[in-house]
Amino acid sequence: MQREQLADFLRRRRAAIRPTEVGLADSGIRRTVGLRREEVAMLAGMSVDYLVRLEQRRSSQPSVQLLAALARALRLSDDERDHLFYLAGHQPPPATGVARLARAGLLRVLDLLDDTPALVMSDLGEVLAQNRAGLLVAGDHRGRTGDRRYLVYRWFTEPATRAAHPPEEHGQQARQLVADLRATAGRRSGDEEVTGLIERLAAVSDEFRYRWAEHEVAVRRADRKTLLHPQVGRLRMDCETLMTPDQGQMLLVFTPADDETRERLALLMVVGVQEFADPAG
């Protein structure tokens, strides 16, 4: 672990980011150039004290999970993220692991969307990042472990996930998820992460086995779906999907499909974050 170089790199990257680049309000005159330590700690979900120790060369070796969170908070490019891992004494995640870190460019777009619900997702349906509006509409999907990271797994194994959608849309949603997984399996032929997920799903879900046998293939592009939100009720949303060139990650942007949803979404943005059950499991 290169403590001095790591500390210098973190301080310089923190100073290089304006608050508005990460979705924070610019409060006018600031003593600190760039982001404050408190702001980085909040964005990364870590303690301010540990960040101070990192920047003062007094810390223990940070974990891979904490480094990934710092990379997201500081909007590091892929090269900068790998450099951060090297300085901390870790190997950068391999190709399959890198897909679990939202790309810096997608994070910047996510910040700019502001009150438009949006999220960054991997090609296996793991949510890598959400903006505030996305959290309000769909709940917090970040930080899950094991197969629960993947929406397709939760859809076929956890009834609460389906409860966030009206029953008449369940069949179409199931077909889309399986068809998208089939496309990913074809593109990532032989990838143990993909084949293992398929095998485990087939072992626990009769419906998944049935739909997998239909051999439908369709990459997620654009669709319309209905969310049953616990605070504001039914939200009919158009979902537009923007893929990275390698199709490893996607940016999903949700816009109201009718006036009623537009009004309910505006109300939700005003109400803000309150205690409510995660509407999508």
C-alpha positions, 0 to 999 in steps of 0.5 A, spaced: 500 500 500 502 506 497 500 511 503 503 517 501 501 516 493 494 514 495 493 520 500 495 525 495 491 522 489 485 522 493 486 529 495 487 532 488 481 528 485 477 531 491 479 538 489 478 537 482 470 535 482 465 541 483 459 539 487 454 540 481 458 534 478 455 529 483 448 532 484 450 537 490 447 544 490 453 549 490 452 553 496 456 559 493 463 561 497 466 555 499 473 555 503 474 548 500 476 547 493 472 542 490 468 537 494 469 537 502 471 531 506 464 530 509 461 530 502 465 525 499 464 521 505 456 521 504 457 520 497 461 513 498 457 511 504 463 511 509 465 515 515 469 522 515 474 520 520 476 514 515 477 519 509 481 523 514 486 518 516 486 516 508 488 523 506 493 523 512 497 517 511 494 514 517 489 509 515 489 501 515 488 498 508 482 500 505 477 494 502 475 493 495 468 495 497 470 501 500 475 503 494 469 501 489 465 506 493 470 512 493 471 511 485 464 512 484 463 518 489 469 521 486 467 520 479 473 516 477 475 514 470 476 507 468 484 508 468 483 512 475 479 507 478 484 502 477 490 506 479 486 507 486 486 500 487 494 499 485 495 505 490 491 501 495 495 495 494 489 491 491 489 488 484 483 492 480 477 487 479 477 483 473 473 484 467 467 481 470 468 485 476 469 491 473 462 491 470 460 492 477 462 499 478 458 504 474 462 507 469 464 515 470 461 517 464 454 514 466 455 517 473 456 524 470 449 523 466 446 520 472 447 526 476 445 531 470 438 528 470 436 531 477 429 530 478 428 524 472 428 517 475 434 514 472 439 508 474 445 505 471 445 497 471 449 491 469 448 487 463 445 482 468 440 486 471 444 489 477 443 496 479 450 499 480 448 507 481 441 511 482 440 518 482 435 521 488 429 521 483 430 513 482 431 512 489 424 515 490 421 511 485 424 505 485 427 504 492 434 503 494 437 497 490 444 498 491 449 494 495 445 487 495 449 481 495 449 474 492 444 472 487 439 477 490 443 483 486 440 480 479 433 483 478 431 477 474 433 472 480 429 476 485 423 476 480 423 469 479 424 467 487 421 473 491 414 475 491 415 482 493 418 484 487 412 482 483 408 486 488 411 492 485 407 491 478 400 490 477 398 482 475 397 484 468 404 486 467 407 480 470 407 475 464 410 480 459 415 483 465 418 475 466 418 474 458 423 481 457 427 479 463 428 472 460 429 474 453 434 479 456 438 474 460 438 470 454 441 475 449 447 476 455 448 469 455 449 469 448 454 475 448 458 472 454 458 465 452 462 461 457 462 466 462 461 462 469 458 468 472 452 468 467 452 460 466 452 459 474 446 464 475 442 461 469 443 454 473 441 456 479 435 460 477 433 453 473 434 449 479 429 453 484 424 456 479 419 452 474 417 458 471 424 460 469 425 453 466 419 454 462 420 461 459 428 459 458 426 453 454 422 458 449 428 461 447 426 468 446 432 473 445 431 481 446 436 486 449 433 491 453 431 497 449 425 501 451 418 499 454 413 502 458 411 499 465 407 500 471 410 501 478 405 501 484 408 506 489 407 505 496 406 513 497 403 516 491 400 509 487 400 507 480 406 510 476 406 509 468 413 510 466 416 510 459 423 507 460 429 508 455 435 504 455 442 507 453 447 501 452 455 502 453 458 500 446 460 493 449 453 492 452 456 491 459 452 497 462 446 501 461 443 507 463 435 507 464 431 513 464 424 513 466 419 519 464 412 519 465 407 516 460 401 520 462 399 527 466 396 523 472 403 520 473 407 526 471 403 529 477 404 524 482 411 524 480 412 531 482 408 530 488 413 525 490 419 529 488 416 534 493 415 529 499 422 526 498 425 521 502 421 518 507 420 511 511 417 506 506 417 499 503 422 498 497 417 497 492 421 493 488 423 488 493 
